[in-house]
């Protein structure tokens, strides 16, 4: 927020929709790829360029905090994803329920951003999740 307050726009790319929609960053791009690969598939420059370019367009498109731009992307068959990313664990089934590490964390988020913004979820985030079939 300090960077934004100084007139420098920021963009967050992420692959955990619940966290993105509850953290309320000024501009967000959701990439439905395995965790840790929000900038694209390893060694796939075309995919990486396309995703980063689409995310950067959000600098112009987002007009209010908390909007999540759902980027058009498809990793493909996730059963082979573990091998594709060098053997690291890949989350195949995501729990879409918002969660915090502790009640204290959730209370702090609600105090700072209000219930809707703290992921006691915004109506826009719910609409976007439903559009994605979650």
N, C-alpha and C positions, 0 to 999 in steps of 0.2 A: 504494500500500500504506500510506503514511503516513496518508492520509485515512481509509482503512478502519480502521486501528489506533486512530484517535481516535473511532471509533464512527459515522462518517458513511459510509453505504453508497454505492457508486459503480456505474455501469452504463456499459459500453462498447458502442456500436452500430457495427458495421462491415460491410463488404461484401467482405472478403477472408478467406475461411474459414481458409486456411492460416496467415495471420498471427494471426488471433484464437485459433486453437487452439494456436499455439506460444507466444504472448506470455503466456498464462496469467493474464489479468486476473481479479479476483475474480468479476465478473459480466459476461456477454457476451451480446449479441443479434446474431445473424447475419441480415443483410438481403440477399437475393440480387438486388440491383439493381446497375446499373453503378457502378463505383468513384466515390466522392464523393457518392453519393445515398443514403446509409444512413438518412437521416431522412425519406425519402419522395421522391415525384416532385415536380419543381419546380411551384409554384403549385397543387398539389393538396392543399388543406387537409385533406380527408377522409382521404386516404392518409397524410399526415404525422401527423395526430392518431392514427390507428389504429396506426401503427407505433410511435410514441413511447409510447403507452399500453401496447401489448403489451410493449415493452422494459421499461418501468417495473414491470410486473407481475413481472418477473424479480427485482426487489429482494426480493420475498417468496418466490419459488419456488426460487431457487438456494440450495443447502445446502452446496456445497463449491466451492473454487476450481477453475477450469478448465472448468466446465460452459459449454457454448455452447447458448443457446436459439435454435433455428432458427425465425425468424418466418415465418408463412404469408404470402407475398407473391409477386406475379408482375408484372414490368414489362410483359410482353407481347412483341411482336415487336421484338427488339433491332436489327433492320436499320434501323429508323427512329429509334432512340434518339439517335443523334448529332444529328440535327436537333431532336429534342425537348429536348435539354439545351443548346441554344445553339451547336451546332457543335463543341463540345469532343470530343476523342477518347473513345470508349467502348470498353472491352475486351469484345470479343464472345466470345472463347475464352479461358478461364482455365486456367492450368497449376495443377493442384492439388498438385503436388509442393512440399513445404516447402523454402524456400531462405533463406539468410542472405547478407548482402553479402560476408561473408568467413568463412573457417574460424575466425578469432579470435572473431567474433560468435557463431558456433554454440557454440564451446567455452565462452564466457562464459555463454551461456544454459544449457548442460548443467551447468556448475559451480553456477550459482545455483539452478536448478529441478530438476535431475536429468534423465536422458535422456528419460523419458516426457513430463515437463512441458515440456521445451525443444523440443517439437515433433518429437522423434524419436518421434513422435506418440502421444498418449494413446489408450487403447483406446476411450474414450468418443467422442473426436473421429473416430476411424476408423469407429465404428458410425454416427455421425451423417452422415459423408460418404457412406457406403454407402447409407444410407436416402435421401439426396438423389440418388443415382444417379451420384456422381462416381467 
